[in-house]
Amino acid sequence: MREAALSFFLLLITSCSIQDYYHGYVFDAETGKPLERVQVRESLTSGAKYSYTNKNGYFKVVNKQGTSSDLVFLAKGYKADTVLTRWSQHGELLEHTFTESKSDTVYLDASP
């Protein structure tokens, strides 16, 4: 009975995964104004998560803990951009950061 209780407890702990996410801001490279309705998606071929920026240019894309993907930014009238990401884990905290420029901000260039 004690072994069964211990097994259940371990299963419960490992199945209670903490959701983590990518988040940041998207701005127009020329004007510096926040861009709304930019699609931000993982570059995975299947099961990619995505979201859209709000009026402040803020986005948040939920990600499965322990996985990492580059992010693709798509907006009408702007060049598509892909940002490389990396993740690091410190105890229970898993965080994603952009590998280029500021760690939470992307600037998109207008299409010609």
TORDRENPA-557114 format. One line per field, with one value per residue (C-alpha): z, x, y. Coordinates in steps of 0.2 Angstrom, whole numbers, plus 5000, padded with zeros to 4 digits. Each point is the difference from the previous one (the first is absolute). Layout:
<recs>
zz <- Z, ...;
xx <- X, ...;
yy <- Y, ...;
</recs>
This chain:
<recs>
zz <- 5000, 5004, 4984, 4990, 5010, 4996, 4981, 4999, 5009, 4988, 4985, 5006, 5002, 4983, 4991, 5008, 4987, 5002, 4983, 4994, 4985, 4989, 5002, 4994, 4989, 4982, 4993, 4983, 4996, 4993, 5011, 5016, 5002, 5007, 4987, 5003, 4992, 4996, 5000, 5011, 4998, 5003, 4986, 5003, 4986, 5010, 5015, 5000, 5012, 4995, 5006, 4994, 5007, 5009, 4997, 5011, 4989, 5013, 4997, 5010, 4992, 5012, 4998, 5006, 5014, 4995, 4981, 4991, 4983, 4990, 4998, 4983, 4999, 4986, 4997, 4984, 4993, 5009, 4996, 5009, 5013, 5010, 5017, 5007, 5018, 5014, 5016, 5017, 5016, 5017, 5013, 4996, 4989, 4981, 4990, 4981, 4994, 4983, 4994, 4990, 5006, 5015, 5008, 4999, 4985, 4981, 4987, 4983, 4984, 4988, 4983, 4985;
xx <- 5000, 5014, 5009, 4983, 4998, 5018, 4998, 4984, 5008, 5015, 4988, 4990, 5016, 5007, 4983, 4997, 5011, 5002, 4995, 5013, 4999, 5009, 4995, 5006, 4996, 5000, 5003, 5001, 5019, 4998, 4988, 5002, 4981, 4993, 4993, 4983, 4993, 5018, 4999, 5013, 5003, 5012, 5010, 4995, 4993, 4986, 4991, 5007, 4992, 4996, 4992, 4998, 5007, 4988, 4999, 5016, 5010, 5000, 4999, 5000, 5001, 4998, 5013, 5002, 5012, 5017, 4998, 5008, 4996, 5005, 4986, 4993, 4992, 4987, 4991, 4992, 5011, 5015, 5014, 4999, 5013, 5006, 5008, 5012, 4996, 5008, 4994, 5008, 4994, 5004, 4992, 4981, 5001, 5001, 5003, 5002, 5010, 5003, 5018, 5001, 4999, 4989, 4994, 4981, 4998, 4999, 5000, 4992, 5004, 4987, 4998, 5006;
yy <- 5000, 5012, 4997, 5003, 5017, 5005, 4995, 5010, 5015, 5000, 4998, 5015, 5011, 4996, 5002, 5017, 5009, 5019, 5009, 5011, 5012, 5012, 5018, 5017, 5015, 5004, 5018, 5008, 5002, 5017, 5008, 4991, 4998, 4984, 4988, 4993, 4983, 4993, 4981, 4993, 4981, 4986, 4994, 4982, 4989, 4993, 5006, 5017, 5012, 5018, 5017, 5018, 5016, 5012, 5019, 5002, 4988, 4987, 4981, 4984, 4983, 4985, 4986, 4983, 4999, 4993, 5004, 5014, 5008, 5015, 5013, 5006, 5018, 5003, 5016, 5007, 5014, 4994, 4988, 4984, 4997, 4985, 5002, 4987, 4996, 4990, 4993, 4998, 4992, 5005, 4988, 5001, 5016, 4997, 5016, 5004, 5014, 5007, 4998, 5016, 5018, 5004, 4984, 5004, 5012, 4997, 5014, 4996, 5009, 5006, 4990, 5010;
</recs>
